Amino acid sequence: MQPRFEISELEEHPLRQRLNNEFHARPPIPLIGPTLVSHLVFKHNGSTIPQERDNLTRLCQSQVCNAIESSDSHLTLDASSFRMRWELHTEFSSYTFFRQLVAGEPLDPDATAFDPVMPEWLSAIPGKLMAATHVELRSAAEITPESVLARLSPTGRQMVASQVADGAAWVFTDLMFDNGFSRFLVLDVALTQRQAGRTVQRMVEIETYRMMALLGLPVAKEVGRWLSGAEQELAGMMEHIGHARSPEDERAVLASLSKLAAEVEQSVARTTFRFGASRAYHGLVTHRIAELREARIPALPTLNEFMQRRLLPAMNTCAAMAHRQDDLSERVARNSQLLRTRVDVELERQNQELLAQMNNRAKLQLRLQETVEGLSVVAITYYGSQLVQYLAKGGKYIFPSLSPEIATAVSIPLIAILSLFGIKRMRRELTKEDPPQ
């Protein structure tokens, strides 16, 4: 019988198990009403993670806790009076507390799911509070949707409400802060425990991602004010380019353009992450609302409608500022290239003029050389005849009949002719070596 192959014999990628665990991480906690859920979100800079883990350890030391699930980025603890889930994200950490209520128990407005936790522990959580919300899960038999609708009119507050999960639950909220918390009321009509957990999880995620997405709005407003001045400055530079009358003027404008380009790139580098993160968070808000499968309640806006009217304009502002930055960067680069081309053309013209002047000077030197060519022949002839005279004086002792004066006189025309011929030939050879213009 052929031996059976075991998958353990294969070499496993070191991240295979970790990636699969991450895929199944953070499932919704099954819930049954009545339950109070308190959700806190703290923005951090990534350097406070060890402090968070130490603080979580202190919570377990002060409470009898059982770890239900644990990993590098999330932890679920079950204490006798509450349950807590900690999640670590790129920019923030979230703490979600679950506390079971007694059916029919009236809920104090200041009550939280983390009341059993020591205030010192909560104060020691690192980071800055970004979002805080309560989700109250009740049975529709305990609190009827009609009774909630009847209480809405006297308050005068803008209420958001809808039926979710194909009518299996009702959701009410106004997304306003009450004692520092936004509040959601979920009325369970026919939810399973896991559906209730998913619905509550979507509520807290909608609030979390809504607040995180809005972090880009102050940045967009600040950038918008700066962009208006930068665009006017660029327009002024372009006008100066049109009125430039000298290379110095163009170089001055080019220096100003380079400075503006550096400022634009600095602004882009400073805001790219924030605008990109806001766009991603807004996408998560939209996706979580779509998962609710809302059905409209007459006379009340749904969560989707409310976000389209209140959150979408802020996100469009961020997108518009990002587009304006990119457009300004492209315009500055285009105008800088145009101005550099003009400066380069002017430099080429100056170089051509300089080369023409050098060529004229070379021609002038050549004419001067031709002018003094005769003098050169005379000088060569003079020195050559002197050499012949010295040779003739020395040769007179060998040839007594040789007259130095006659030999010198005869050599003068010969030396002059040879000198003139040599100079002419050398000039022709140099002319041949010159490349054609």
C-alpha positions, 0 to 999 in steps of 0.5 A: 500500500502506497504511504499516505502523504502528510501536509506536515512534510511540506515546508510552510511559509512562516507567515501562513498561520499568522495571516490565517489567524488575522483573517479570522481575528476580531469576530463579533461577540454574540450578544443578547439583550439587554446589554450596555456597550461602551466604546472608547477610542484613543488616538496614539502615535505608535510609540505607546503600545508597550504602555497599553500592554502594561496597562492591560496587564494591570487590569487583569491583576485587579480583576479576575479575568479570563482571556478568551482570545489574544494576539498582537493586535487584539485581546478579549477579556471576560471578567465577572462583571463585564467583558472587554475587547481591546483592538490595536489599529494603525492610528488608534486603539479601541476599548469596548466594554460589554455589561449585561443588564437586567430586563426592565432595568432603568438605565441611568444616563451616566451609567457605563459598561466600564463602571466596575473598572477602577478610574485610575486604570482608565486614566492610565490609558495612553493616547488622546480620547478620539471617540466615546459611544454607548450602544444600548441593546434592548428587546423590542418587547421591553422597549417598543419602537413606537414608544421611542418614536413617540418620545422624539417629537418633544425633544426637538433634536435631529434623530436618525433612525432606521430598520436594519437587518431586513427589519430584524432590528431598529436603530436610533441615534442623533450622533450628538455628545451627551455627557461626552458620549454619542449614543445608539439604541438598538431594539432587537426584534428578531436578531440572533445573538451573532446578528446582534453582536454584528449590529452593535459592532457596526454601530461602534465602528461607524462612530469610530471611523466617522470621527477618524475620517473627520480628522482630515477636515481641519487639515483641509481648511488649513491647506485651503487658506494656504492654497489660496495665497499660493495660487495668487502668488503663482499668478503674480509670478506668471505676470512677472514672467510676461513682463521680464526684460532681462535674464536677471528678471527671469532668474529672479522669478525662477528662484521664487518659483523654486521656493514655491515648489518646495513649499507645495511639496512640503504641504503635499508630504504633510497632508497626503497621509491624512487625506488618504486616511480620511478617504479610507475611513470614509469608505469604511463608514459607507461599507458598514452602513451598507452592511446594515441593510437599512429600511427607511422610517417615515419622517426620519433620515437613515444613517446613510442619508445623514452621512451623505448630508453631513459627512460626505461634504467634509470628505469632498472638501478633503478630496478637493484640497488634495486635488488642488494641491496636486494641480498646483504642484503640476502648474508650478512644475510646468511653469518652472520648466517653461521659465527654465526653457526661456533662461536656457534659450537666453543662455544659448543666445549669449553663448552663440554671441560669445562664440561669434566674438571669439571667432572674430577675434581668431580671424583678427589674430589670423589677419595680424599674423598674415600682416606680420608674415613678411616681418617673420620672413625677414627675421628668419632670413636675417638670423639664417644669413648670420648662421651662413656667415659664421659657417663661411668664416669657419670654412674659409680655413678649409676653402681659402677661396671662399668669401664669407660676404659672397656666401652670405649675400647668395644665401639671403634670397635662398633663405627668404624663398625657403622661409616664405615657402615653408610658412605658406605650406604650414598654413595650408596644412593647418587649414586642412586640419580645421573641421568644416564649419 
